[in-house]
Amino acid sequence: KWWRAWGRAPVPPSSDRDRAEELIRAIDAGGIPLNPARVNAIARSLGLEVSAKAPVEHTIARIRAALLR
């Protein structure tokens, strides 16, 4: 049945918090974010002010802190 799903776009997470949690899970599993703009967009959707010049690692740390609140 896997071939039926072939070519379908994955379903996006339902909320901003879900997107942030998915990002953190992927990073914890050993992934690295390849698109800093996407990380910044997730942070902004959580209500964080993010500079385009901020290091990705700093933004990820702020996202982690926001998820703990």
Backbone torsions as a table, in degrees:
resi	resn	phi	psi	omega
1	LYS	NA	-9.8	-179.9
2	TRP	-62.1	-28.8	-177.3
3	TRP	-69.6	-21.4	177.2
4	ARG	-68.1	-31.5	179.9
5	ALA	-82.9	-8.1	-178.2
6	TRP	-58.7	128.1	177.0
7	GLY	89.1	-9.5	177.9
8	ARG	-82.3	141.9	177.1
9	ALA	-73.5	141.9	177.9
10	PRO	-65.0	149.5	179.5
11	VAL	-76.3	125.4	-179.6
12	PRO	-70.0	151.7	176.8
13	PRO	-58.1	153.1	-170.4
14	SER	-78.6	-25.1	-177.4
15	SER	-136.3	169.3	178.2
16	ASP	-63.0	-40.0	179.0
17	ARG	-63.9	-39.7	177.5
18	ASP	-61.7	-41.6	178.2
19	ARG	-62.3	-42.0	-179.7
20	ALA	-66.0	-43.7	179.4
21	GLU	-64.6	-37.8	177.5
22	GLU	-64.1	-40.8	177.2
23	LEU	-60.6	-48.3	-178.4
24	ILE	-64.2	-41.1	177.4
25	ARG	-60.8	-41.7	179.7
26	ALA	-64.9	-41.0	179.1
27	ILE	-66.4	-43.3	179.3
28	ASP	-64.1	-27.4	179.4
29	ALA	-81.5	0.4	176.4
30	GLY	108.8	3.1	179.0
31	GLY	-81.5	159.2	175.2
32	ILE	-124.4	137.3	179.1
33	PRO	-71.8	125.0	-177.5
34	LEU	-92.6	-15.6	-176.6
35	ASN	-122.1	98.0	-179.7
36	PRO	-59.7	-30.5	179.6
37	ALA	-64.2	-36.5	178.4
38	ARG	-68.5	-41.1	177.1
39	VAL	-61.8	-43.7	178.5
40	ASN	-63.3	-39.5	179.4
41	ALA	-64.1	-40.0	177.8
42	ILE	-64.5	-43.5	178.9
43	ALA	-62.2	-43.2	179.7
44	ARG	-65.3	-35.9	179.5
45	SER	-66.5	-21.6	176.2
46	LEU	-86.2	-2.4	178.6
47	GLY	95.1	11.1	179.4
48	LEU	-88.9	142.4	173.5
49	GLU	-89.8	124.9	-174.5
50	VAL	-128.4	130.3	174.7
51	SER	-80.9	143.9	176.9
52	ALA	-66.1	-18.8	-179.5
53	LYS	-93.7	-4.2	-178.7
54	ALA	-68.4	140.0	176.8
55	PRO	-63.6	144.2	-178.8
56	VAL	-58.8	-38.3	-178.6
57	GLU	-60.9	-38.9	179.1
58	HIS	-66.1	-42.7	179.7
59	THR	-64.9	-40.2	178.6
60	ILE	-64.2	-40.3	177.6
61	ALA	-62.3	-39.0	178.6
62	ARG	-68.3	-36.7	177.0
63	ILE	-64.5	-44.1	177.7
64	ARG	-57.7	-44.0	179.9
65	ALA	-64.2	-40.0	-179.9
66	ALA	-66.2	-34.6	179.5
67	LEU	-71.7	-24.9	178.8
68	LEU	-77.0	-18.0	-179.9
69	ARG	-76.5	NA	NA
